[in-house]
Amino acid sequence: MMISTRGRYCLRVMIDLAEHQGDGYIRMKDVAERQGISLKYLEKILPVLAKNNIVDGIQGKGGGYRLSRAPEDYTLGEILRLTEGTLAPVSCLECGAAPCDRAADCRTLPVWTELDRRINDYLDSVTLADLIKNPSLR
């Protein structure tokens, strides 16, 4: 498993919105400038987050984006599964994958299954609030 640029940038955007949640709706341009992410790239990320009710967005003057929940209510796992589609370390463990003919005899399947569990458990245990409080987790 490798987290894509999209997943990493999405986390940065979410942290930025969490850190500025007291400012109301945040302009995409402001997030882009603070995070060093192109505005064009953010124009692809933020609407997806809004469509999935991860953030609230409004158009026009005074518009922008803000978190739809408190930072402690977002896990990194939730955010990354939305942007990455899967966090599975091997394709046979991806959600909706066809059953593997070799699963019953696969000597490595228990390793991949445990790794998948640990990845998901860890990412589901870290929240945006944790990243704001403890910068060493970033």
C-alpha positions in Angstrom: 0.0 0.0 0.0 1.2 3.4 -0.9 -0.7 6.6 0.0 -1.1 8.7 -3.1 -0.4 12.4 -3.4 -4.2 12.9 -3.4 -4.5 11.1 0.0 -1.6 13.1 1.5 -2.9 16.4 0.2 -6.3 15.6 1.5 -5.0 15.1 5.0 -3.1 18.4 4.8 -6.3 20.2 3.7 -8.3 18.6 6.5 -5.7 19.6 9.1 -5.7 23.1 7.7 -9.5 23.4 7.9 -9.4 22.0 11.4 -6.8 24.5 12.5 -8.8 27.3 11.1 -12.3 26.1 12.0 -13.0 29.2 14.1 -12.7 31.3 11.0 -15.9 30.1 9.3 -15.8 29.1 5.7 -12.3 29.0 4.4 -11.5 30.0 0.8 -9.9 27.3 -1.3 -7.3 29.9 -2.3 -6.2 30.4 1.3 -5.8 26.7 1.9 -3.8 26.4 -1.3 -1.4 29.2 -0.3 -0.9 27.9 3.3 -0.4 24.3 2.2 1.6 25.0 -1.0 -0.9 23.0 -3.0 -2.0 24.2 -6.4 -5.5 25.7 -6.5 -6.3 23.5 -9.5 -5.5 20.4 -7.5 -7.7 21.6 -4.6 -10.5 22.2 -7.0 -10.5 18.4 -7.6 -10.1 17.4 -3.9 -12.5 19.7 -2.0 -15.7 19.0 -4.1 -15.2 15.3 -3.5 -15.0 15.9 0.3 -18.1 18.0 0.2 -20.0 15.5 -1.9 -19.2 12.8 0.7 -20.2 15.1 3.6 -16.7 15.3 5.0 -16.7 19.1 4.6 -19.4 21.7 4.1 -19.0 24.0 1.1 -20.8 27.1 -0.2 -20.3 29.0 -3.4 -20.0 32.7 -4.0 -18.9 35.7 -2.0 -18.1 34.6 1.5 -18.0 31.0 0.4 -15.5 28.4 1.0 -15.2 25.1 3.0 -15.3 24.1 6.6 -15.4 20.8 8.5 -18.8 19.4 8.9 -17.9 17.8 12.2 -15.5 18.3 15.1 -11.8 17.4 14.4 -12.0 14.6 16.9 -14.8 13.0 14.9 -12.6 12.4 11.8 -10.2 9.5 11.7 -7.3 9.3 9.2 -8.7 5.9 8.1 -12.0 7.4 7.1 -10.4 10.2 5.1 -7.8 7.9 3.4 -10.3 5.3 2.5 -12.4 8.0 0.8 -9.5 9.3 -1.2 -7.6 6.0 -1.8 -10.5 3.7 -2.2 -8.6 1.0 -0.2 -5.9 0.6 2.3 -5.4 -3.1 1.7 -1.8 -4.1 1.4 -2.6 -6.8 -1.3 -5.3 -6.9 -4.0 -6.9 -10.1 -2.6 -7.9 -8.2 0.5 -9.5 -5.2 -1.3 -13.2 -4.7 -0.7 -15.1 -6.5 -3.4 -12.2 -8.5 -4.6 -13.0 -11.9 -6.2 -12.2 -14.8 -3.9 -8.7 -16.1 -4.5 -8.5 -19.8 -5.6 -5.3 -20.1 -3.5 -6.7 -18.6 -0.3 -7.0 -22.0 1.5 -3.4 -22.9 0.7 -1.8 -19.4 0.8 1.0 -19.4 3.3 1.2 -15.5 3.3 -2.5 -14.7 3.6 -2.4 -14.6 7.4 0.5 -12.0 7.2 -1.4 -9.8 4.8 -4.6 -10.1 6.8 -2.9 -9.1 10.0 -1.1 -6.2 8.3 -4.4 -5.0 6.9 -6.0 -5.2 10.3 -3.1 -3.3 11.9 -3.1 -0.6 9.3 -6.8 0.0 9.6 -6.8 -0.1 13.4 -4.0 2.4 13.6 -5.4 4.8 11.0 -8.8 4.5 12.7 -7.3 5.4 16.0 -5.7 8.7 14.9 -8.0 11.7 14.5 -7.5 15.2 13.0 -7.6 16.5 16.6 -4.6 14.2 17.5 -2.6 15.7 14.6 -3.4 19.2 15.7 -2.4 18.5 19.4 0.6 16.4 18.6 2.6 17.7 15.6 5.1 14.8 15.8 2.3 12.5 14.5 2.2 14.5 11.2 
